[in-house]
Amino acid sequence: FDIGGTGNFSLEGFIFVNSDHSLASYSRFLSFGTYYNTSKSFGIMINDAANSNHITVYAVSARILTSSIDFPKDQWNHIVLCRTGNDLGLFLNGLRIAHDGSFTTSLNSGNTYLQIGQTDDSTTDGFIGEVRDVRFINGSHVYDASSGFLTVPSESLTAVTNTKFLIND
């Protein structure tokens, strides 16, 4: 999987974590490449212990977006990370929770793989829960990162133009 520089993309999916289970300190929802400290690492943490347990996006060995909220448990949550031009937006259940309107960083995840719920360098960064309808679109996509909100899909996700990965329940 290769995000490929400064182009548009979207990563999204639905995730459920039961309140009976605590989240590991750096639980991942989606990630490309290795854990955190390489030029090809990229992902979404649903629990970032270094940032008050908030939802965080990391890339190129740094945190690039951090929300001001914790990940909600005991419900299905829709998460979207998308780039439209120089706008990078992180959305939770339709509301944009973190944004960078001048994001010019080139992202390179080439020659790596997409991981759901874990990273390859750690056995402690996963979570106990469920995921469904995970989709990666590389290129033009259905969302606008500059918007303050988006419409949460009410049906299972489908392959659209530029879909590179799709898994349903």
N, C-alpha and C positions, 0 to 999 in steps of 0.2 A: 504494500500500500504506500502510495506516495502522495502527500498533500501538494507538493510541488511548488515551493517558493511563496509567492505573494498572491496566488489565485484564490478565487472564491471556493468555499467548501461548507458543508454542514455535517455534523455528527449528531445523532439523536437516538433516543430510545426511552423506554419506560422501565422503571426500576421500583421494586418494593422491598423494604427492609422491615422486618418485624421488630417491635419494641422489646421483645424478649432477648434480642441479640444486640450486644454492643458493637459499635463500629470500630475496627482497628484504627490506629492513629493516622494512617494515611490511606484509607480505603479508596480504591480506584473503581470508577464506573467503566470508563473506556481508556485505553492507552495504546500508543504506538511505541514500538521500540523498547528499550531497556528502562529500568526503574526511573531515573530522574536526571542523572548527571552526564548525559551525552548529548551531542549536538542533534541527534535524531529522536530524542525522547519528547513525547507530547502526550497529554492526557487530561482527564477530568477526575479530580479527587472529590469524593462526596463527603469526606471528613479529613480536614487538614489540621492536624494537631498543632502545627506551627502558626496557624492563623485562627485561633479560637474555635476550632472544629467547624469552620465554614467551608462551603463548596469553593474549590479552587481549580483553575486551569494552569497547567505548567507546560513550558516548552523551552528548548534550548537551555537547559540547566537553570531555569528561573521560573518563579511564579509570575504569570502575566495577567491574570484576572483573579480577584478574590471577592466573593460575595460577602454580604454582611449578615447572612442567615445560616442557620444550621440546616442539615438535611432532614426533612420531615419523615417520620416513620409511620408505620401502620396504614399506609395508603399508597396507591400507585402514583408515581411522580413521573412527569414527562420532562426530560432534560434535553436541551438543544444548545450546542455550541456552533456558531456559524460566523463566517467571514464574508462580508460583502464589501469589496474594495478595501479601504483602510479601516473599516468598522469591524470590530470583533465583539460579538455579543454572546453572553451566557444567559439562558432562559430556564426558568423552573416553573412548570405548570402555566405557561403562557406569559409570565411576567419576566421582563429582563432584570436580572439580579446583579449583573456586572457588565461593564462596557468599556471599551477603549476606542474612541473615535479617530485616533491617529495611529493605528497599528500598522507599521510598515515592516515589521520583522519578517524575514523569509523563513518559512518553515520547511524543513526537509526531513521527511520520514521515509525516504526511499530505501529499498532493500531491507525492509523490516516488516512487521506483521501487526495486525490489530488484535488486541487482547480485551476481553470483556470480563470485568470483575477481578482482575489480578494484573500483576506485572511479572516479568520473567525473572527478576532479580530478588524476589522476596516471597516468602511464604506467609508473611504477616500483613500484607496490604490488601487482602481480599475482603469480602463481606459475605455474610450469610443472608441470602435473599433470593429474589427472582428478577429476571429481566425478560423483556419481550420487545418485539418490534424495534430492533436496532438497525439503523441505516447510516451509511456513509456515502455522501454525494461529493464528488470532486469536480468542481466546475460550477456553473450556474445552478442555483437551487431554489427552493420554494420559499425561503425566509429572507427577511431583511434585518441585518444585524443592527442597523441604526434605529429601528423601531423600538418603542418602549414595551411592546407586547406582541404576541403572535397567537394564532388560533391553534389550540391543542387538537390534534387529530382525534376524531371520534371513531374511526375505523382502523383496522390494521394497516400499517404502512405498506406501500407498494413500490416497486421499482419505477422510477421516473428517469428522465434524461440525466445522464452522468452518474447514476447509481453504481457504486463500485462494490458495495457490500450490503446485503439485506438478510436479516434472519427474523422470522416471525415465531410465535409460540408453537 
